[in-house]
Amino acid sequence: MSLVTRCPSCATTFKVVRDQLRIS
């Protein structure tokens, strides 16, 4: 998690992927 929060773009991408997995 700390690796993701290190860069905003990575955190955004991770959030989008997590949201997509949650929707499907």
C-alpha positions, -999 to +999 in steps of 0.1 A: +000+000+000+029+024+008+043+018-026+011+028-042+006+060-021+042+070-031+030+082-065-004+098-071-008+084-106-002+049-093-026+054-065-053+066-090-048+036-113-049+012-083-081+029-071-097+026-106-088-011-108-101-018-074-134+000-082-138-020-114-132-053-095-158-042-069-184-034-096-179-066-115 
